[in-house]
Amino acid sequence: MQSLIQAATAAAEPSGRTLHAQRVQEIDALRGIAAMAVVLFHYTTRFVELYPPAVAPSLLFGYGHYGVNLFFIISGYVIFMTLERTTRPMDFAVSRFSRLFPAYWFAIFLTFAFTHWLGLPGKTVDLGTAFGNMLMIHGLFRIPHVDGTYWTLEVELLFYCGMLLLYRMRRLHQIHLFLGAVLLLRLANFLAERWLGIGLPWTLYRLLILEYIPWFVLGISVFLINSPRHAATRGRSLGTAVGAVLVLSISGSWFLGLLSCGLAATVHLAAIGRLPMLRKPLFVWLGAISYPLYLVHENIGWSFMLQLRSMGIPIDLGILMTIAFSLALASAVTRWVEQPAMQWIRDNYRRHRAGRS
C-alpha cells in the first residue's frame, strides 16, 4: 500500500511545486475524500437497502452521497479555472476527453464483465445497453446505467459543454449574468411546478442540469472570489454564491442550504491553502485515484460483497475487504489505463498541433 501511495504522490506532484500547484493539489485531495464518502455510503447504507444482510453493519454512512455535491462544486471551480488558461477550444475538448472517456470506457467493460461473472441481482444489463452507455449521455435517452454512478458523469459532461459554449462565444467575462439567469430559471421552474403544476420539459430540464446547477455556480463563485484577476467583481461573485445558497434553500431545504455553505467554505479554504493536511501522501493518493475509484466501486463492489457474504464473511469485515479491493483496483486502473491513455491522447494532439503550425 505504501508503494502505491508513493507512486500516486509522485504522479500527482509536478516537479518544482508552486503555491498554486499545492492549492490545486488540496482541491484534488478533496475530490478523493468526496469519492471515499460516496464509497462508504454505497458499501454501508445503500448496500443494506438493496441487499439486506442478516446482521446490519456496525456503522452506516448515510450522508456519504453528498460527496457528489462536493464533486460538483469542485468541478465548477476547476473547469472555470481551466478555461481561463485555455487558448483554443480544442485544447479544452481534448483535455476533458482524455480525462473522462478512456477510464470510463474501461470501467464499462470491467463492470459489465465483473457483474456478469459474479452476478448482481437487478443490476446487470445486456451488451446493447452497455454499448449505449459509451457516449455518457445515455440517461437522456432513458438507457439504463451499467453502473448507477454514471448519472453524475452525464451532469458533468453537460456542464463542460455549457462552459465550453460560453468560452467559444467569448462570454466568460459575462459569467455572473449567465449564472444569475440559470439560478433564476431554476427557482422559477420550481415555483411554477409547485404553484401552477407546470414546468420545463423533462429533456430541457436535464440538458440545462437545473437540478444541480447551484452547486456548479458555487464552485465558479469560489474561484472568482479567490482570483486576483477578478478582484473588481468579488462583490458580484459573493452575491452569486449567496443566490445559489438561497435557491438551494428554497427549492430544496434549509439543510441543503447549510450544507452548500459548508462545502463551498471547505473548497475556499483549500483554494487559499488553509488545509495543508490535504497535501499528506494518503490524501494526495486518494485524489489521484478518485475518478477510477468512483467509476469502478459500486456494482463491482456490491458483487464482491455478495460473494463474501455467501462465504460466511461477517458484514463489517466484508466492507473493509471490499474497500481495500476497490482501492487496489482503482490504483491499477489509474496507473495502467487512465494515466497512460490520457498522456497518449494529449501527446498525439500536441504533435498534431505542432505539425500543422
C-alpha positions as CSV (number, residue, x, y, z in Angstrom):
1,M,0.0,0.0,0.0
2,Q,2.8,2.4,0.9
3,S,4.4,1.9,-2.6
4,L,1.0,2.7,-4.2
5,I,0.7,5.9,-2.2
6,Q,4.3,7.0,-3.1
7,A,3.7,6.3,-6.8
8,A,0.5,8.2,-6.9
9,T,2.0,11.1,-4.9
10,A,4.9,11.3,-7.4
11,A,2.5,11.3,-10.3
12,A,0.3,13.9,-8.7
13,E,3.1,16.3,-7.7
14,P,4.8,18.2,-10.5
15,S,8.4,18.9,-10.0
16,G,9.2,22.4,-8.7
17,R,5.9,22.7,-6.8
18,T,4.5,26.2,-6.7
19,L,2.0,27.6,-4.2
20,H,-0.7,27.4,-7.0
21,A,0.1,23.7,-7.6
22,Q,-0.1,23.0,-3.8
23,R,-3.6,24.6,-3.7
24,V,-4.8,22.7,-6.7
25,Q,-3.5,19.5,-5.1
26,E,-5.5,20.3,-2.0
27,I,-8.7,20.7,-4.1
28,D,-7.8,17.4,-5.9
29,A,-7.5,15.7,-2.5
30,L,-11.0,17.0,-1.6
31,R,-12.2,15.1,-4.7
32,G,-10.6,12.0,-3.3
33,I,-12.3,12.5,0.1
34,A,-15.6,13.1,-1.7
35,A,-15.1,9.8,-3.6
36,M,-14.5,7.9,-0.4
37,A,-17.6,9.4,1.2
38,V,-19.7,8.0,-1.8
39,V,-17.9,4.7,-1.5
40,L,-18.7,4.4,2.2
41,F,-22.4,5.3,1.6
42,H,-22.7,2.7,-1.1
43,Y,-21.0,-0.1,0.9
44,T,-23.0,0.6,4.1
45,T,-26.3,2.4,3.8
46,R,-27.2,1.7,0.1
47,F,-26.0,-2.0,0.2
48,V,-28.1,-2.7,3.2
49,E,-31.1,-1.1,1.5
50,L,-30.7,-3.2,-1.7
51,Y,-29.4,-6.5,-0.2
52,P,-30.4,-6.6,3.5
53,P,-27.9,-8.7,5.5
54,A,-28.8,-10.9,8.4
55,V,-26.7,-8.6,10.7
56,A,-26.5,-4.9,10.0
57,P,-23.1,-3.2,9.7
58,S,-21.8,-1.6,12.9
59,L,-21.6,1.8,11.1
60,L,-23.8,3.3,8.4
61,F,-22.6,6.3,6.4
62,G,-26.0,7.7,5.4
63,Y,-24.8,11.2,4.4
64,G,-21.9,10.0,2.2
65,H,-23.9,10.6,-1.0
66,Y,-23.4,14.3,-0.5
67,G,-19.9,13.7,-1.7
68,V,-21.4,14.1,-5.2
69,N,-22.4,17.7,-4.3
70,L,-18.8,18.4,-3.3
71,F,-17.7,16.9,-6.7
72,F,-20.0,19.4,-8.5
73,I,-18.6,22.4,-6.5
74,I,-15.0,21.3,-7.3
75,S,-15.9,20.9,-11.0
76,G,-17.3,24.4,-11.1
77,Y,-14.1,25.8,-9.6
78,V,-11.7,23.7,-11.7
79,I,-13.4,24.0,-15.1
80,F,-13.7,27.8,-14.9
81,M,-10.0,28.0,-13.8
82,T,-9.1,25.7,-16.7
83,L,-11.0,27.7,-19.3
84,E,-9.3,30.9,-18.2
85,R,-6.0,29.3,-19.0
86,T,-7.2,27.8,-22.3
87,T,-6.0,29.3,-25.6
88,R,-8.1,27.1,-28.1
89,P,-11.4,25.4,-27.6
90,M,-10.0,22.2,-29.0
91,D,-7.3,22.2,-26.2
92,F,-10.1,22.1,-23.6
93,A,-12.1,19.5,-25.5
94,V,-9.1,17.2,-25.8
95,S,-8.1,17.7,-22.2
96,R,-11.6,16.8,-21.0
97,F,-12.0,13.9,-23.4
98,S,-8.6,12.3,-22.4
99,R,-9.5,12.8,-18.7
100,L,-13.0,11.3,-18.9
101,F,-13.5,8.8,-21.6
102,P,-10.6,6.2,-21.6
103,A,-11.1,5.3,-18.0
104,Y,-14.9,5.5,-18.4
105,W,-14.9,3.1,-21.3
106,F,-12.6,0.7,-19.5
107,A,-14.9,0.9,-16.4
108,I,-17.9,0.0,-18.6
109,F,-16.2,-3.1,-19.9
110,L,-14.8,-4.1,-16.4
111,T,-18.1,-3.6,-14.6
112,F,-20.1,-5.4,-17.3
113,A,-17.7,-8.4,-17.2
114,F,-17.4,-8.5,-13.4
115,T,-21.1,-8.3,-12.7
116,H,-22.0,-10.9,-15.2
117,W,-19.3,-13.2,-13.8
118,L,-20.2,-12.9,-10.2
119,G,-23.8,-11.8,-10.6
120,L,-25.6,-8.8,-9.1
121,P,-29.4,-9.2,-8.9
122,G,-31.3,-6.4,-10.5
123,K,-28.2,-4.5,-11.7
124,T,-26.8,-6.4,-14.7
125,V,-27.6,-5.1,-18.2
126,D,-27.3,-6.6,-21.7
127,L,-24.5,-5.9,-24.2
128,G,-26.5,-3.5,-26.2
129,T,-27.3,-1.4,-23.2
130,A,-23.6,-1.4,-22.3
131,F,-22.7,0.0,-25.7
132,G,-25.5,2.5,-25.2
133,N,-23.5,3.9,-22.2
134,M,-20.5,4.7,-24.3
135,L,-21.3,8.4,-25.0
136,M,-22.0,9.2,-21.4
137,I,-25.3,10.9,-22.2
138,H,-27.4,7.7,-22.3
139,G,-29.6,8.9,-19.5
140,L,-31.1,11.5,-21.8
141,F,-32.4,8.5,-23.9
142,R,-33.5,6.6,-20.7
143,I,-31.0,3.9,-21.3
144,P,-30.1,2.1,-18.1
145,H,-26.7,2.6,-16.5
146,V,-24.1,-0.1,-16.4
147,D,-23.3,1.3,-13.0
148,G,-25.5,3.6,-11.1
149,T,-22.8,6.2,-10.5
150,Y,-22.8,7.1,-14.2
151,W,-25.7,9.5,-13.9
152,T,-23.3,12.1,-12.4
153,L,-21.0,11.9,-15.4
154,E,-23.8,13.0,-17.7
155,V,-24.3,16.0,-15.5
156,E,-20.6,16.8,-15.5
157,L,-20.3,16.4,-19.3
158,L,-23.3,18.7,-19.9
159,F,-21.7,21.3,-17.6
160,Y,-18.5,21.1,-19.5
161,C,-20.3,21.6,-22.8
162,G,-22.2,24.6,-21.5
163,M,-19.0,26.2,-20.2
164,L,-17.2,25.5,-23.5
165,L,-20.0,27.1,-25.4
166,L,-19.7,30.3,-23.3
167,Y,-15.9,30.2,-23.9
168,R,-16.5,29.7,-27.6
169,M,-18.9,32.6,-27.7
170,R,-16.3,34.7,-25.7
171,R,-18.8,35.4,-22.9
172,L,-16.8,34.2,-19.9
173,H,-16.5,37.8,-18.9
174,Q,-20.3,37.9,-18.5
175,I,-20.3,34.8,-16.3
176,H,-22.2,36.5,-13.5
177,L,-25.1,37.3,-15.9
178,F,-25.4,33.7,-17.1
179,L,-25.1,32.2,-13.6
180,G,-27.8,34.6,-12.3
181,A,-30.0,33.6,-15.2
182,V,-29.8,29.9,-14.6
183,L,-30.4,30.3,-10.9
184,L,-33.5,32.4,-11.6
185,L,-34.6,29.8,-14.1
186,R,-34.2,27.0,-11.6
187,L,-36.2,29.0,-9.0
188,A,-38.9,30.0,-11.5
189,N,-39.3,26.4,-12.6
190,F,-39.6,25.2,-9.0
191,L,-42.2,27.8,-8.2
192,A,-44.2,27.1,-11.4
193,E,-44.3,23.4,-10.6
194,R,-45.3,24.0,-7.0
195,W,-48.0,26.6,-7.5
196,L,-49.2,26.0,-11.1
197,G,-48.3,22.4,-11.7
198,I,-46.3,23.2,-14.8
199,G,-42.6,23.1,-15.6
200,L,-39.9,22.8,-18.2
201,P,-40.0,19.7,-20.4
202,W,-38.0,16.8,-18.9
203,T,-35.3,16.8,-21.6
204,L,-34.7,20.5,-21.5
205,Y,-34.6,20.4,-17.7
206,R,-31.9,17.7,-17.9
207,L,-29.9,19.4,-20.6
208,L,-29.8,22.6,-18.6
209,I,-28.8,20.5,-15.5
210,L,-31.1,22.8,-13.4
211,E,-31.3,20.3,-10.6
212,Y,-27.6,20.6,-9.9
213,I,-26.6,23.9,-11.4
214,P,-26.4,25.8,-8.0
215,W,-23.6,23.5,-6.9
216,F,-21.5,24.3,-10.0
217,V,-22.4,28.0,-9.5
218,L,-20.9,27.8,-6.0
219,G,-17.7,26.4,-7.4
220,I,-17.3,29.1,-10.0
221,S,-18.1,31.7,-7.5
222,V,-15.4,30.4,-5.1
223,F,-12.9,30.6,-7.9
224,L,-13.8,34.1,-8.8
225,I,-13.8,35.3,-5.2
226,N,-10.2,34.0,-4.8
227,S,-8.9,35.1,-8.2
228,P,-6.8,38.3,-8.1
229,R,-7.8,38.8,-11.8
230,H,-11.4,39.1,-10.7
231,A,-10.9,41.3,-7.6
232,A,-13.1,44.1,-9.0
233,T,-16.1,41.7,-9.2
234,R,-15.8,39.9,-5.9
235,G,-18.9,41.6,-4.6
236,R,-20.9,40.2,-7.6
237,S,-19.3,36.8,-7.1
238,L,-20.2,36.7,-3.4
239,G,-23.8,37.8,-4.3
240,T,-24.0,34.9,-6.9
241,A,-22.8,32.4,-4.3
242,V,-25.5,33.7,-1.8
243,G,-28.0,33.4,-4.6
244,A,-27.1,29.8,-5.2
245,V,-27.4,29.0,-1.4
246,L,-30.8,30.7,-1.3
247,V,-32.1,28.8,-4.4
248,L,-31.0,25.5,-2.8
249,S,-32.7,26.5,0.5
250,I,-35.9,27.5,-1.2
251,S,-36.2,24.8,-3.8
252,G,-34.6,22.1,-1.7
253,S,-34.3,22.5,2.0
254,W,-32.5,24.6,4.6
255,F,-30.3,21.6,5.2
256,L,-29.1,21.8,1.6
257,G,-28.5,25.5,2.0
258,L,-26.4,24.9,5.1
259,L,-24.6,22.0,3.5
260,S,-23.8,24.1,0.4
261,C,-22.3,26.8,2.7
262,G,-20.1,24.2,4.5
263,L,-18.9,22.5,1.3
264,A,-18.2,25.8,-0.5
265,A,-16.3,27.1,2.5
266,T,-14.2,23.9,2.5
267,V,-13.3,24.4,-1.2
268,H,-12.5,28.0,-0.4
269,L,-10.1,27.0,2.4
270,A,-8.4,24.5,0.2
271,A,-8.1,27.1,-2.6
272,I,-6.3,29.6,-0.3
273,G,-4.0,26.9,1.1
274,R,-5.6,26.7,4.6
275,L,-6.0,22.9,4.6
276,P,-2.3,21.8,4.4
277,M,-3.2,18.3,5.8
278,L,-4.7,17.6,2.4
279,R,-1.2,17.5,1.0
280,K,-0.3,14.4,3.0
281,P,0.5,11.4,0.9
282,L,-2.7,9.5,1.8
283,F,-5.0,12.3,0.6
284,V,-2.8,13.0,-2.5
285,W,-3.2,9.3,-3.4
286,L,-6.9,9.4,-2.9
287,G,-7.1,12.5,-5.1
288,A,-5.0,10.8,-7.8
289,I,-7.2,7.7,-8.0
290,S,-10.6,9.4,-7.2
291,Y,-12.0,9.2,-10.7
292,P,-11.3,5.5,-11.3
293,L,-12.4,4.8,-7.8
294,Y,-15.7,6.5,-8.4
295,L,-16.2,4.6,-11.7
296,V,-15.5,1.0,-10.5
297,H,-16.5,0.9,-6.9
298,E,-20.3,0.5,-6.9
299,N,-21.6,-2.5,-8.8
300,I,-18.3,-4.3,-8.8
301,G,-18.0,-3.7,-5.0
302,W,-21.6,-4.9,-4.4
303,S,-20.9,-8.1,-6.4
304,F,-17.7,-8.7,-4.3
305,M,-19.6,-8.1,-1.1
306,L,-22.3,-10.6,-2.0
307,Q,-19.7,-13.2,-2.8
308,L,-18.0,-12.6,0.6
309,R,-21.4,-12.9,2.3
310,S,-22.0,-16.2,0.6
311,M,-18.7,-17.4,2.0
312,G,-19.8,-16.5,5.6
313,I,-17.6,-13.4,5.9
314,P,-19.1,-11.0,8.6
315,I,-20.5,-7.9,7.1
316,D,-18.1,-5.4,8.8
317,L,-15.1,-7.5,7.6
318,G,-16.6,-7.8,4.2
319,I,-17.0,-4.0,3.9
320,L,-13.3,-3.5,4.9
321,M,-12.2,-6.1,2.4
322,T,-14.3,-4.6,-0.4
323,I,-12.9,-1.1,0.3
324,A,-9.3,-2.5,0.1
325,F,-10.2,-4.3,-3.1
326,S,-11.8,-1.2,-4.7
327,L,-8.8,1.0,-3.7
328,A,-6.4,-1.5,-5.2
329,L,-8.5,-1.8,-8.4
330,A,-8.8,2.0,-8.7
331,S,-5.0,2.3,-8.3
332,A,-4.4,-0.3,-11.0
333,V,-6.8,1.5,-13.4
334,T,-5.2,4.8,-12.7
335,R,-1.7,3.5,-13.3
336,W,-2.3,1.3,-16.3
337,V,-5.3,2.7,-18.0
338,E,-6.2,6.3,-17.1
339,Q,-2.8,8.0,-17.0
340,P,-1.2,6.2,-20.0
341,A,-4.3,6.8,-22.2
342,M,-4.6,10.4,-21.1
343,Q,-0.9,11.0,-21.8
344,W,-1.0,9.2,-25.2
345,I,-4.0,11.3,-26.4
346,R,-2.5,14.6,-25.2
347,D,0.9,13.8,-26.7
348,N,-0.6,12.9,-30.1
349,Y,-2.7,16.1,-30.0
350,R,0.3,18.2,-29.3
351,R,2.3,16.6,-32.1
352,H,-0.7,17.2,-34.4
353,R,-0.8,20.8,-33.5
354,A,2.9,21.2,-33.9
355,G,2.8,19.5,-37.3
356,R,0.1,22.0,-38.5
357,S,2.0,25.1,-37.3
